[in-house]
């Protein structure tokens, strides 16, 4: 069996909440709790959930842009959580990130050519003419004219800036890209162009993706597998088409119900009540029970673990 390119085991992150003159710890925000996931070569895993569910934090934990409280991350069979700063910097060439807002992630004082050359210069394996040629190649790969490398980020549209962000992620020839809400700030027509570009690049370069979004329709379009996240935990996961046709967790059903005209047989027309609870004072038992139409007394006391309901289809709900 093919070994996963990325494997996450029991990954957790708690942020201390401090206040007062002496900044004493008053509580903890459990942003990510005991997350397990796998991504195989050439595969896209879609991670979906409402804002505040911990999706972006999980991506940053994988890259160790923030340090985990507990758990392990393995990339190509090697554990990343135990690496030093220099070793981790080298490993990041194989894992790159595309951010939600390309304008914020691009240096406004640099030309596009300088931005794309920076990771190549840091790597230090190419001469200046080779770096120039690589920049032109990258711009062509993402559908931009090589002559555009002389422009600054503010001279591009939102979709063009995101293409530059994708080009920068491709610069060091990674095997895995973490795409954090890469189309949520774009117009619908531009979203489709960027999604199709990512799918084409995956086929051409054999890339793997962790694709993060709150729009489950987008997730279904780009993903082979889907993981649904709520309050820092995975509540359902499985093949994308299985979750589209047969969502079992009440939260997944509510996400599908929020997208019109998808024809999912197990969705309700009524909106999901309430808001996402506080991560400082999360509910006991099942974290979804305050908003769940199926909740009973045991749901208030016991947190269900993921159970395999069908091959590869896992759900954390006893009433599914």
MARMAR-178086 format. One record per residue (C-alpha): residue in three letters; chain; x, y, z. Coordinates in nm, 4 decimals, m for minus. Layout:
N
[r "ALA" "A" [X Y Z]]
...
This chain:
320
[r "UNK" "A" [0.0000 0.0000 0.0000]]
[r "UNK" "A" [0.1240 0.3515 m0.0815]]
[r "UNK" "A" [0.2652 0.5354 0.2169]]
[r "UNK" "A" [0.0912 0.8658 0.2998]]
[r "UNK" "A" [0.2873 1.1766 0.2088]]
[r "UNK" "A" [0.1458 1.3471 0.5198]]
[r "UNK" "A" [0.0251 1.1829 0.8391]]
[r "UNK" "A" [m0.1023 1.3673 1.1457]]
[r "UNK" "A" [m0.1494 1.1815 1.4739]]
[r "UNK" "A" [m0.3246 1.3248 1.7784]]
[r "UNK" "A" [m0.2333 1.6839 1.6886]]
[r "UNK" "A" [m0.3493 1.9385 1.9468]]
[r "UNK" "A" [m0.2939 2.3066 2.0215]]
[r "UNK" "A" [m0.4062 2.5015 2.3276]]
[r "UNK" "A" [m0.3411 2.8758 2.3574]]
[r "UNK" "A" [m0.3126 3.0292 2.7031]]
[r "UNK" "A" [m0.5545 3.3128 2.7822]]
[r "UNK" "A" [m0.3711 3.5631 3.0009]]
[r "UNK" "A" [m0.4949 3.8781 3.1735]]
[r "UNK" "A" [m0.4198 4.1110 3.4589]]
[r "UNK" "A" [m0.1104 4.3061 3.5555]]
[r "UNK" "A" [0.1064 3.9947 3.5818]]
[r "UNK" "A" [m0.0444 3.8213 3.2768]]
[r "UNK" "A" [m0.1518 3.5155 3.4675]]
[r "UNK" "A" [m0.3112 3.2317 3.2741]]
[r "UNK" "A" [m0.6881 3.2477 3.3194]]
[r "UNK" "A" [m0.7838 2.9675 3.0820]]
[r "UNK" "A" [m0.7030 2.7846 2.7610]]
[r "UNK" "A" [m0.8320 2.8016 2.4064]]
[r "UNK" "A" [m0.8310 2.4477 2.2672]]
[r "UNK" "A" [m0.8039 2.5438 1.9005]]
[r "UNK" "A" [m0.7150 2.1949 1.7718]]
[r "UNK" "A" [m0.7825 1.8746 1.9653]]
[r "UNK" "A" [m0.6531 1.5246 1.8868]]
[r "UNK" "A" [m0.6701 1.5483 1.5079]]
[r "UNK" "A" [m0.5703 1.2485 1.2954]]
[r "UNK" "A" [m0.5505 1.2640 0.9163]]
[r "UNK" "A" [m0.3636 1.1232 0.6177]]
[r "UNK" "A" [m0.2936 1.2564 0.2692]]
[r "UNK" "A" [m0.1585 1.0266 m0.0011]]
[r "UNK" "A" [0.0534 1.1226 m0.3057]]
[r "UNK" "A" [m0.1498 1.3008 m0.5740]]
[r "UNK" "A" [m0.4508 1.3347 m0.3448]]
[r "UNK" "A" [m0.6501 1.6343 m0.2243]]
[r "UNK" "A" [m0.7946 1.6268 0.1253]]
[r "UNK" "A" [m1.0571 1.8954 0.1733]]
[r "UNK" "A" [m1.0912 2.0387 0.5241]]
[r "UNK" "A" [m1.4235 2.2133 0.5800]]
[r "UNK" "A" [m1.5940 2.3849 0.8715]]
[r "UNK" "A" [m1.7249 2.7173 0.9949]]
[r "UNK" "A" [m1.4951 3.0066 1.0788]]
[r "UNK" "A" [m1.3255 2.9428 1.4122]]
[r "UNK" "A" [m1.3293 2.5649 1.3806]]
[r "UNK" "A" [m0.9473 2.5406 1.3811]]
[r "UNK" "A" [m0.8772 2.4740 1.0128]]
[r "UNK" "A" [m0.6119 2.7424 0.9598]]
[r "UNK" "A" [m0.4505 2.6647 1.2943]]
[r "UNK" "A" [m0.4161 2.3015 1.1887]]
[r "UNK" "A" [m0.2369 2.4033 0.8661]]
[r "UNK" "A" [0.0064 2.6212 1.0605]]
[r "UNK" "A" [0.0707 2.3388 1.3061]]
[r "UNK" "A" [0.1591 2.1060 1.0189]]
[r "UNK" "A" [0.4148 2.3569 0.8907]]
[r "UNK" "A" [0.5233 2.4352 1.2476]]
[r "UNK" "A" [0.4586 2.8034 1.1983]]
[r "UNK" "A" [0.3154 2.7545 1.5465]]
[r "UNK" "A" [0.4250 2.4745 1.7756]]
[r "UNK" "A" [0.1785 2.2002 1.8737]]
[r "UNK" "A" [0.0865 2.1265 2.2333]]
[r "UNK" "A" [0.0740 1.7542 2.1603]]
[r "UNK" "A" [0.0751 1.5095 1.8718]]
[r "UNK" "A" [0.2954 1.4223 1.5770]]
[r "UNK" "A" [0.3298 1.5256 1.2118]]
[r "UNK" "A" [0.5007 1.2966 0.9609]]
[r "UNK" "A" [0.6011 1.4118 0.6123]]
[r "UNK" "A" [0.7248 1.1418 0.3727]]
[r "UNK" "A" [0.7701 0.9142 0.6744]]
[r "UNK" "A" [0.9848 1.1577 0.8763]]
[r "UNK" "A" [0.8534 1.3171 1.1940]]
[r "UNK" "A" [0.8560 1.6967 1.1724]]
[r "UNK" "A" [0.7621 1.7740 1.5302]]
[r "UNK" "A" [1.1060 1.6763 1.6597]]
[r "UNK" "A" [1.3179 1.8652 1.4055]]
[r "UNK" "A" [1.5346 2.1656 1.4879]]
[r "UNK" "A" [1.4914 2.5042 1.3200]]
[r "UNK" "A" [1.7471 2.4436 1.0422]]
[r "UNK" "A" [1.6202 2.0941 0.9583]]
[r "UNK" "A" [1.2603 2.2157 0.9590]]
[r "UNK" "A" [1.3493 2.5021 0.7225]]
[r "UNK" "A" [1.4900 2.2484 0.4776]]
[r "UNK" "A" [1.1779 2.0317 0.5027]]
[r "UNK" "A" [0.9527 2.3292 0.4259]]
[r "UNK" "A" [1.0777 2.3251 0.0674]]
[r "UNK" "A" [0.8656 2.0124 0.0257]]
[r "UNK" "A" [0.5580 2.1641 0.1947]]
[r "UNK" "A" [0.4399 2.5064 0.0864]]
[r "UNK" "A" [0.1378 2.7204 0.1688]]
[r "UNK" "A" [m0.1030 2.9343 m0.0319]]
[r "UNK" "A" [m0.2710 3.1964 0.1855]]
[r "UNK" "A" [m0.6231 3.3383 0.1773]]
[r "UNK" "A" [m0.5333 3.7005 0.1045]]
[r "UNK" "A" [m0.2492 3.7231 m0.1487]]
[r "UNK" "A" [m0.2130 4.1003 m0.1047]]
[r "UNK" "A" [m0.1269 4.0560 0.2630]]
[r "UNK" "A" [0.1147 3.7703 0.1926]]
[r "UNK" "A" [0.3071 3.9472 m0.0876]]
[r "UNK" "A" [0.5674 4.2150 m0.0153]]
[r "UNK" "A" [0.4153 4.5340 m0.1599]]
[r "UNK" "A" [0.7610 4.6946 m0.2054]]
[r "UNK" "A" [0.8980 4.4151 m0.4227]]
[r "UNK" "A" [0.8265 4.3315 m0.7822]]
[r "UNK" "A" [0.6728 3.9958 m0.8623]]
[r "UNK" "A" [1.0093 3.8829 m0.9970]]
[r "UNK" "A" [1.1797 3.9650 m0.6659]]
[r "UNK" "A" [0.9054 3.7880 m0.4695]]
[r "UNK" "A" [0.9385 3.4696 m0.6748]]
[r "UNK" "A" [1.3173 3.4789 m0.6684]]
[r "UNK" "A" [1.3386 3.5087 m0.2888]]
[r "UNK" "A" [1.2842 3.1373 m0.2020]]
[r "UNK" "A" [1.5180 3.0387 m0.4861]]
[r "UNK" "A" [1.7891 3.2716 m0.3552]]
[r "UNK" "A" [1.7475 3.1396 m0.0003]]
[r "UNK" "A" [1.7817 2.7847 m0.1274]]
[r "UNK" "A" [2.1051 2.8930 m0.2949]]
[r "UNK" "A" [2.1305 2.6202 m0.5602]]
[r "UNK" "A" [2.0612 2.8305 m0.8713]]
[r "UNK" "A" [2.2619 3.1075 m1.0379]]
[r "UNK" "A" [2.0968 3.4431 m1.1078]]
[r "UNK" "A" [2.0217 3.3611 m1.4771]]
[r "UNK" "A" [1.8755 3.0253 m1.3677]]
[r "UNK" "A" [1.6568 3.1998 m1.1118]]
[r "UNK" "A" [1.5340 3.4431 m1.3768]]
[r "UNK" "A" [1.4459 3.1538 m1.6051]]
[r "UNK" "A" [1.2667 2.9747 m1.3209]]
[r "UNK" "A" [1.0575 3.2851 m1.2461]]
[r "UNK" "A" [0.9465 3.3043 m1.6099]]
[r "UNK" "A" [0.8611 2.9341 m1.6023]]
[r "UNK" "A" [0.6556 2.9759 m1.2832]]
[r "UNK" "A" [0.4566 3.2669 m1.4230]]
[r "UNK" "A" [0.3770 3.0692 m1.7368]]
[r "UNK" "A" [0.2675 2.7696 m1.5276]]
[r "UNK" "A" [0.0053 2.9770 m1.3455]]
[r "UNK" "A" [m0.1233 3.1526 m1.6581]]
[r "UNK" "A" [0.0607 3.4865 m1.6344]]
[r "UNK" "A" [0.2912 3.6509 m1.8854]]
[r "UNK" "A" [0.6622 3.6328 m1.7892]]
[r "UNK" "A" [0.6918 4.0072 m1.8627]]
[r "UNK" "A" [0.4643 4.0705 m1.5629]]
[r "UNK" "A" [0.7543 3.9972 m1.3280]]
[r "UNK" "A" [0.8479 4.3670 m1.3438]]
[r "UNK" "A" [0.5153 4.4722 m1.1895]]
[r "UNK" "A" [0.4259 4.5227 m0.8228]]
[r "UNK" "A" [0.1455 4.3346 m0.6399]]
[r "UNK" "A" [m0.0918 4.6353 m0.6371]]
[r "UNK" "A" [m0.0885 4.6376 m1.0186]]
[r "UNK" "A" [m0.2620 4.2982 m1.0310]]
[r "UNK" "A" [m0.6230 4.1939 m0.9801]]
[r "UNK" "A" [m0.7151 3.9663 m0.6914]]
[r "UNK" "A" [m0.7160 3.6577 m0.9104]]
[r "UNK" "A" [m0.3799 3.7461 m1.0628]]
[r "UNK" "A" [m0.2294 3.8024 m0.7176]]
[r "UNK" "A" [m0.3497 3.4599 m0.6099]]
[r "UNK" "A" [m0.1832 3.3129 m0.9182]]
[r "UNK" "A" [0.1385 3.4806 m0.8022]]
[r "UNK" "A" [0.0873 3.3266 m0.4568]]
[r "UNK" "A" [0.0493 2.9850 m0.6181]]
[r "UNK" "A" [0.3629 3.0439 m0.8288]]
[r "UNK" "A" [0.5585 3.1290 m0.5156]]
[r "UNK" "A" [0.4361 2.8093 m0.3501]]
[r "UNK" "A" [0.5572 2.6125 m0.6549]]
[r "UNK" "A" [0.9002 2.7776 m0.6669]]
[r "UNK" "A" [1.0859 2.5077 m0.4706]]
[r "UNK" "A" [0.9019 2.2178 m0.6399]]
[r "UNK" "A" [0.7073 2.0995 m0.3341]]
[r "UNK" "A" [0.5234 1.7695 m0.3085]]
[r "UNK" "A" [0.2485 1.9018 m0.0769]]
[r "UNK" "A" [0.0645 2.2355 m0.0756]]
[r "UNK" "A" [m0.1498 2.3607 0.2101]]
[r "UNK" "A" [m0.4117 2.5886 0.0523]]
[r "UNK" "A" [m0.5763 2.7990 0.3238]]
[r "UNK" "A" [m0.9039 2.9426 0.1892]]
[r "UNK" "A" [m0.7320 3.0298 m0.1426]]
[r "UNK" "A" [m1.0499 3.1364 m0.3249]]
[r "UNK" "A" [m1.2765 3.2754 m0.0527]]
[r "UNK" "A" [m1.1737 3.6387 m0.1195]]
[r "UNK" "A" [m1.2290 3.6107 m0.4960]]
[r "UNK" "A" [m1.5296 3.6645 m0.7237]]
[r "UNK" "A" [m1.7170 3.3476 m0.8169]]
[r "UNK" "A" [m1.5988 3.3461 m1.1786]]
[r "UNK" "A" [m1.2376 3.3956 m1.0671]]
[r "UNK" "A" [m1.2781 3.1220 m0.8042]]
[r "UNK" "A" [m1.3567 2.8727 m1.0793]]
[r "UNK" "A" [m1.0436 2.9735 m1.2717]]
[r "UNK" "A" [m0.8186 2.9300 m0.9679]]
[r "UNK" "A" [m0.9769 2.5966 m0.8739]]
[r "UNK" "A" [m0.9276 2.4656 m1.2270]]
[r "UNK" "A" [m0.5679 2.5905 m1.2235]]
[r "UNK" "A" [m0.4981 2.3997 m0.9016]]
[r "UNK" "A" [m0.6496 2.0822 m1.0447]]
[r "UNK" "A" [m0.4437 2.1184 m1.3637]]
[r "UNK" "A" [m0.1244 2.1730 m1.1635]]
[r "UNK" "A" [m0.2001 1.8683 m0.9529]]
[r "UNK" "A" [m0.2346 1.6521 m1.2623]]
[r "UNK" "A" [0.0730 1.8029 m1.4286]]
[r "UNK" "A" [0.3068 1.8001 m1.1266]]
[r "UNK" "A" [0.1654 1.5164 m0.9155]]
[r "UNK" "A" [0.0965 1.7477 m0.6215]]
[r "UNK" "A" [m0.0884 1.6644 m0.3034]]
[r "UNK" "A" [m0.3140 1.9235 m0.1383]]
[r "UNK" "A" [m0.4672 2.0005 0.1966]]
[r "UNK" "A" [m0.7424 2.2336 0.0748]]
[r "UNK" "A" [m0.9117 2.4406 0.3447]]
[r "UNK" "A" [m1.2472 2.6131 0.2887]]
[r "UNK" "A" [m1.5759 2.6884 0.4593]]
[r "UNK" "A" [m1.7729 2.6327 0.1362]]
[r "UNK" "A" [m1.8503 2.2618 0.1142]]
[r "UNK" "A" [m1.9469 2.2986 m0.2532]]
[r "UNK" "A" [m1.5922 2.4136 m0.3347]]
[r "UNK" "A" [m1.4503 2.1332 m0.1206]]
[r "UNK" "A" [m1.6516 1.8718 m0.3094]]
[r "UNK" "A" [m1.5280 2.0028 m0.6454]]
[r "UNK" "A" [m1.1556 1.9875 m0.5682]]
[r "UNK" "A" [m1.1245 1.7028 m0.3156]]
[r "UNK" "A" [m1.0804 1.3289 m0.3276]]
[r "UNK" "A" [m1.1490 1.2993 0.0469]]
[r "UNK" "A" [m1.3155 1.5375 0.2924]]
[r "UNK" "A" [m1.2675 1.5947 0.6648]]
[r "UNK" "A" [m1.5309 1.7992 0.8494]]
[r "UNK" "A" [m1.3998 2.0007 1.1448]]
[r "UNK" "A" [m1.5996 2.1422 1.4351]]
[r "UNK" "A" [m1.4561 2.3123 1.7455]]
[r "UNK" "A" [m1.1076 2.1840 1.6684]]
[r "UNK" "A" [m1.2091 1.8208 1.6129]]
[r "UNK" "A" [m1.2772 1.6046 1.3087]]
[r "UNK" "A" [m1.6421 1.4951 1.3286]]
[r "UNK" "A" [m1.6706 1.3159 0.9930]]
[r "UNK" "A" [m1.4344 1.2107 0.7163]]
[r "UNK" "A" [m1.4464 1.0013 0.4039]]
[r "UNK" "A" [m1.4480 1.0059 0.0229]]
[r "UNK" "A" [m1.5854 1.3331 m0.1135]]
[r "UNK" "A" [m1.8692 1.1768 m0.3142]]
[r "UNK" "A" [m1.9722 0.9585 m0.0196]]
[r "UNK" "A" [m2.0050 1.2603 0.2095]]
[r "UNK" "A" [m2.1924 1.4465 m0.0636]]
[r "UNK" "A" [m2.4471 1.1698 m0.1198]]
[r "UNK" "A" [m2.4673 1.0287 0.2327]]
[r "UNK" "A" [m2.3600 1.2774 0.5027]]
[r "UNK" "A" [m2.4130 1.1134 0.8403]]
[r "UNK" "A" [m2.3102 1.3638 1.1055]]
[r "UNK" "A" [m2.5781 1.6297 1.1779]]
[r "UNK" "A" [m2.3164 1.9028 1.1336]]
[r "UNK" "A" [m2.2151 1.7745 0.7891]]
[r "UNK" "A" [m2.5812 1.7553 0.6929]]
[r "UNK" "A" [m2.6263 2.1165 0.8033]]
[r "UNK" "A" [m2.3280 2.2261 0.5921]]
[r "UNK" "A" [m2.4786 2.0621 0.2857]]
[r "UNK" "A" [m2.8173 2.2188 0.3636]]
[r "UNK" "A" [m2.6536 2.5623 0.3612]]
[r "UNK" "A" [m2.5608 2.5217 m0.0078]]
[r "UNK" "A" [m2.8655 2.5462 m0.2391]]
[r "UNK" "A" [m2.9558 2.3074 m0.5215]]
[r "UNK" "A" [m2.6994 2.0359 m0.4621]]
[r "UNK" "A" [m2.9609 1.7637 m0.4349]]
[r "UNK" "A" [m2.8131 1.5970 m0.1280]]
[r "UNK" "A" [m3.0682 1.3432 m0.0011]]
[r "UNK" "A" [m2.9925 1.3866 0.3685]]
[r "UNK" "A" [m3.0098 1.7603 0.4178]]
[r "UNK" "A" [m3.2647 1.9699 0.5977]]
[r "UNK" "A" [m3.4058 2.2988 0.4764]]
[r "UNK" "A" [m3.3937 2.4483 0.8272]]
[r "UNK" "A" [m3.0815 2.6517 0.9082]]
[r "UNK" "A" [m2.8367 2.5407 1.1741]]
[r "UNK" "A" [m2.9325 2.7182 1.4992]]
[r "UNK" "A" [m2.6966 2.9135 1.7209]]
[r "UNK" "A" [m2.3327 3.0079 1.6911]]
[r "UNK" "A" [m2.0072 2.8160 1.7323]]
[r "UNK" "A" [m1.9504 2.7876 2.1110]]
[r "UNK" "A" [m1.6543 2.9512 2.2830]]
[r "UNK" "A" [m1.3296 2.7579 2.2589]]
[r "UNK" "A" [m1.2396 2.8877 2.6068]]
[r "UNK" "A" [m1.5494 2.7277 2.7592]]
[r "UNK" "A" [m1.6460 2.4490 2.5157]]
[r "UNK" "A" [m1.9529 2.2396 2.5920]]
[r "UNK" "A" [m1.9046 1.9088 2.7684]]
[r "UNK" "A" [m1.9767 1.5791 2.6002]]
[r "UNK" "A" [m2.0302 1.6036 2.2259]]
[r "UNK" "A" [m1.9135 1.9524 2.1219]]
[r "UNK" "A" [m2.2005 1.9817 1.8728]]
[r "UNK" "A" [m2.4846 1.8973 2.1145]]
[r "UNK" "A" [m2.5994 2.2587 2.1853]]
[r "UNK" "A" [m2.6894 2.2964 1.8156]]
[r "UNK" "A" [m2.7784 1.9380 1.7281]]
[r "UNK" "A" [m3.1399 1.8408 1.6528]]
[r "UNK" "A" [m3.0645 1.4784 1.7474]]
[r "UNK" "A" [m2.9009 1.5482 2.0852]]
[r "UNK" "A" [m3.0134 1.3446 2.3851]]
[r "UNK" "A" [m2.9008 1.3322 2.7485]]
[r "UNK" "A" [m2.5955 1.1075 2.6846]]
[r "UNK" "A" [m2.4677 1.3620 2.4300]]
[r "UNK" "A" [m2.4218 1.6129 2.7124]]
[r "UNK" "A" [m2.1933 1.3772 2.9033]]
[r "UNK" "A" [m1.9981 1.1647 2.6556]]
[r "UNK" "A" [m1.7861 1.2788 2.3633]]
[r "UNK" "A" [m1.8141 1.0249 2.0793]]
[r "UNK" "A" [m1.5032 0.9118 1.8974]]
[r "UNK" "A" [m1.4795 0.8524 1.5246]]
[r "UNK" "A" [m1.6385 0.5231 1.4209]]
[r "UNK" "A" [m1.6048 0.3609 1.0787]]
[r "UNK" "A" [m1.9555 0.3336 0.9331]]
[r "UNK" "A" [m1.8429 0.2152 0.5878]]
[r "UNK" "A" [m1.4989 0.1574 0.4343]]
[r "UNK" "A" [m1.3087 0.4838 0.4801]]
[r "UNK" "A" [m1.6156 0.6708 0.6131]]
[r "UNK" "A" [m1.5760 0.7787 0.9774]]
[r "UNK" "A" [m1.8335 0.9615 1.1911]]
[r "UNK" "A" [m1.8258 1.0901 1.5489]]
[r "UNK" "A" [m2.1968 1.0525 1.6289]]
[r "UNK" "A" [m2.3757 0.7516 1.7846]]
[r "UNK" "A" [m2.7039 0.8413 1.6110]]
[r "UNK" "A" [m2.5681 0.8460 1.2554]]
